[in-house]
Amino acid sequence: MHKNQAFSPIRSLQSAWEILKKAPLPMWVGGLILVFVQSFGSAGSGGGDLQIHGQEDVERMIFILLPLILLGFLMSIVIMAVTAWLKVGYYNGVETVMRTGSVEFEELFKGRGRWLGVFLTLLLQLVLGFVLLVPMGLFALVAVAVSKALDFSDQGAVIMIIFSLVAYVPVAIYFYMGLVLMPYPAALKGLGPMESLAESWRLASGVRLQLFMMILLQVAMTIVGLLACCVGVLPAGIIAEVMFCEAYVQAARDDLDDWWVTKKEGGPQGSDHGGSSGRSPASGTAAPEERARVVEAQTKAAPEIKQPPGEKPEGFDPSAWRQDSDIPPIEED
């Protein structure tokens, strides 16, 4: 399937829903575990009311905060490692459902020797995402410095900061869309971090708008989940995980002809759901027995050419038209 079609938000949402319906227990439960672990990594805790009075309190605060920061960093690393392991199993589970229409629940918890590569890829993706945020702070500092040098008012400084951020946001989105697909080649193909970055950048070329629309759809589903007393947040995250994985598989592979995801209940769905072949049932997607029956039926239905009664079949004479036109035959020398 062409990647423009694969990363269509509505198509990927519909296909993700079909995958979740086809294998509901492993896909929903496995996705719930994955999304919960990912969200747990971003959960924060409220701090106490720290009152700073003098040098002793500053030293006491540093003594308390540094271990907490180190502990939080270590917990983030552990959660990222567990997330990488879960992503390998879940993404390969999605691909298995796309191929066969089912998956065993225990298959979702196999690292397949790829979890380290996925972990390093997630770490690289996090670092690159942080690098994209650094220019925002730099632009804000430059805007403040320029406004002071030109003796602007506070409102003028704020306007310059907003203008610089608005000008940079599209650039940041452009680069970040090239990083979105990094975990999938690492989990599904076993690629390393740099290879996954190159694969993600290659696939994102020309379809960054579609990827951005898919992220906006994910955000919209999350907002709806929050409005539904927060009970829909986890289902929205599960659907988003399946959406992006299914879209990546559709865009990265060109041999999905015999996969379940390219078939309806009554046959192939080539043009309806963007199957890679786009062929009709009579062009070779049917089973060999069915094709043999079709050929036999067509052979029996073909009209039989019979010779008129009283006449015997004769060989074809290429010079017969000369006799009918009173033209003497060609005499050989």
ZILIN-V412431 format. One record per pair of residues at least 24 apart in sequence whose C-alpha atoms are under 8 Angstrom apart, sorted by sequence separation. I is the first residue (numbers start at 1). GAP is how many residues later the second one is. D is the distance in Angstrom with one decimal. If there is no record, write none. Layout:
# ZILIN-V412431
i:I gap:GAP d:D
i:I gap:GAP d:D
This chain:
# ZILIN-V412431
i:85 gap:24 d:7.5
i:88 gap:24 d:7.5
i:140 gap:24 d:7.2
i:178 gap:24 d:7.9
i:85 gap:25 d:7.6
i:86 gap:25 d:7.6
i:139 gap:25 d:6.2
i:140 gap:25 d:7.5
i:85 gap:26 d:5.5
i:88 gap:26 d:6.9
i:139 gap:26 d:7.1
i:178 gap:26 d:5.4
i:88 gap:27 d:6.4
i:177 gap:27 d:6.7
i:178 gap:27 d:7.5
i:258 gap:27 d:7.8
i:257 gap:28 d:7.6
i:85 gap:29 d:7.9
i:136 gap:29 d:6.2
i:85 gap:30 d:4.9
i:88 gap:30 d:7.5
i:178 gap:30 d:7.4
i:84 gap:31 d:5.5
i:87 gap:31 d:8.0
i:177 gap:31 d:5.8
i:84 gap:32 d:7.5
i:136 gap:32 d:7.3
i:85 gap:33 d:7.7
i:41 gap:34 d:7.8
i:81 gap:34 d:7.6
i:84 gap:34 d:5.4
i:85 gap:34 d:7.8
i:174 gap:34 d:6.9
i:177 gap:34 d:6.6
i:41 gap:35 d:6.0
i:81 gap:35 d:7.8
i:84 gap:35 d:5.1
i:177 gap:35 d:6.9
i:83 gap:36 d:7.9
i:41 gap:38 d:6.0
i:81 gap:38 d:5.6
i:84 gap:38 d:7.5
i:41 gap:39 d:7.7
i:80 gap:39 d:6.7
i:133 gap:39 d:7.8
i:132 gap:40 d:6.0
i:38 gap:41 d:7.4
i:37 gap:42 d:7.0
i:38 gap:42 d:7.8
i:80 gap:42 d:7.6
i:132 gap:43 d:7.9
i:132 gap:44 d:7.7
i:37 gap:45 d:7.9
i:38 gap:45 d:6.5
i:37 gap:46 d:6.6
i:129 gap:47 d:6.8
i:203 gap:48 d:7.6
i:34 gap:49 d:6.6
i:203 gap:49 d:7.7
i:34 gap:52 d:6.1
i:34 gap:53 d:7.2
i:125 gap:54 d:6.6
i:34 gap:56 d:8.0
i:125 gap:57 d:7.2
i:31 gap:59 d:7.1
i:30 gap:60 d:6.6
i:122 gap:60 d:7.7
i:121 gap:61 d:6.8
i:122 gap:61 d:6.5
i:184 gap:61 d:6.7
i:121 gap:62 d:6.4
i:27 gap:63 d:7.8
i:181 gap:63 d:7.9
i:184 gap:64 d:7.2
i:118 gap:65 d:6.1
i:121 gap:65 d:7.1
i:27 gap:66 d:7.8
i:27 gap:67 d:7.5
i:181 gap:67 d:7.4
i:118 gap:68 d:5.3
i:117 gap:69 d:6.2
i:118 gap:69 d:6.0
i:124 gap:69 d:6.9
i:117 gap:70 d:7.8
i:121 gap:71 d:7.0
i:114 gap:72 d:7.2
i:115 gap:72 d:7.4
i:120 gap:72 d:7.9
i:121 gap:72 d:4.3
i:114 gap:73 d:6.3
i:117 gap:73 d:7.0
i:120 gap:73 d:6.1
i:121 gap:73 d:7.7
i:23 gap:74 d:7.1
i:117 gap:74 d:7.0
i:118 gap:74 d:7.7
i:19 gap:75 d:7.5
i:22 gap:75 d:7.7
i:30 gap:75 d:7.9
i:117 gap:75 d:5.4
i:118 gap:75 d:7.4
i:121 gap:75 d:7.2
i:114 gap:76 d:5.7
i:117 gap:76 d:6.5
i:121 gap:76 d:8.0
i:26 gap:77 d:7.2
i:19 gap:78 d:6.7
i:23 gap:78 d:7.2
i:26 gap:78 d:7.1
i:30 gap:78 d:6.8
i:19 gap:79 d:7.0
i:22 gap:79 d:6.3
i:23 gap:79 d:5.5
i:26 gap:79 d:5.0
i:22 gap:80 d:6.8
i:23 gap:80 d:6.9
i:25 gap:80 d:7.7
i:19 gap:82 d:7.8
i:26 gap:82 d:7.6
i:91 gap:93 d:7.4
i:92 gap:95 d:7.3
i:91 gap:96 d:6.8
i:92 gap:96 d:6.1
i:91 gap:97 d:6.9
i:88 gap:99 d:4.7
i:87 gap:100 d:6.8
i:88 gap:100 d:7.1
i:94 gap:148 d:6.8
i:98 gap:148 d:7.9
i:95 gap:150 d:7.9
i:91 gap:151 d:7.8
i:94 gap:151 d:7.2
i:95 gap:151 d:7.2
i:94 gap:152 d:7.1
i:91 gap:154 d:6.4
i:95 gap:154 d:7.2
i:99 gap:157 d:7.6
i:99 gap:159 d:7.6
i:100 gap:159 d:6.2
i:101 gap:159 d:5.4
i:99 gap:160 d:4.2
i:100 gap:160 d:5.4
i:101 gap:160 d:7.4
i:98 gap:161 d:6.3
i:99 gap:161 d:5.2
i:98 gap:162 d:5.6
i:99 gap:162 d:6.5
i:97 gap:163 d:7.5
i:98 gap:163 d:4.8
i:97 gap:164 d:7.8
i:36 gap:198 d:7.3
i:35 gap:199 d:6.6
i:3 gap:200 d:7.4
i:7 gap:200 d:7.4
i:9 gap:201 d:6.9
i:4 gap:202 d:7.9
i:8 gap:202 d:6.0
i:9 gap:202 d:7.9
i:32 gap:202 d:6.6
i:35 gap:202 d:6.2
i:4 gap:203 d:6.1
i:7 gap:203 d:5.8
i:32 gap:203 d:7.5
i:35 gap:203 d:6.5
i:3 gap:204 d:7.2
i:7 gap:204 d:6.4
i:9 gap:204 d:6.6
i:9 gap:205 d:5.0
i:4 gap:206 d:7.5
i:8 gap:206 d:7.6
i:32 gap:206 d:6.4
i:7 gap:207 d:7.6
i:31 gap:207 d:5.1
i:9 gap:208 d:7.2
i:28 gap:210 d:7.1
i:31 gap:210 d:7.6
i:17 gap:222 d:7.2
i:16 gap:223 d:6.4
i:19 gap:223 d:8.0
i:13 gap:226 d:7.5
i:16 gap:226 d:5.4
i:16 gap:227 d:5.1
i:15 gap:228 d:7.4
i:13 gap:230 d:5.8
i:16 gap:230 d:6.8
i:12 gap:231 d:5.3
i:15 gap:231 d:7.5
i:12 gap:232 d:7.5
i:12 gap:234 d:6.9
i:12 gap:235 d:6.0
i:7 gap:240 d:5.5
i:6 gap:241 d:5.1
i:7 gap:241 d:7.7
i:6 gap:242 d:7.4
i:6 gap:244 d:5.7
i:7 gap:244 d:7.6
i:6 gap:245 d:5.5
i:15 gap:246 d:7.9
i:3 gap:247 d:7.5
i:2 gap:248 d:7.9
i:3 gap:248 d:4.7
i:1 gap:249 d:5.8
i:2 gap:249 d:6.0
i:3 gap:249 d:7.9
i:1 gap:250 d:5.8
i:1 gap:252 d:7.5
i:1 gap:253 d:6.3
i:11 gap:262 d:7.3
i:6 gap:268 d:7.7
i:5 gap:269 d:7.0
i:1 gap:273 d:6.4
i:1 gap:274 d:6.3
i:2 gap:274 d:7.8
i:1 gap:275 d:4.4
i:1 gap:276 d:8.0
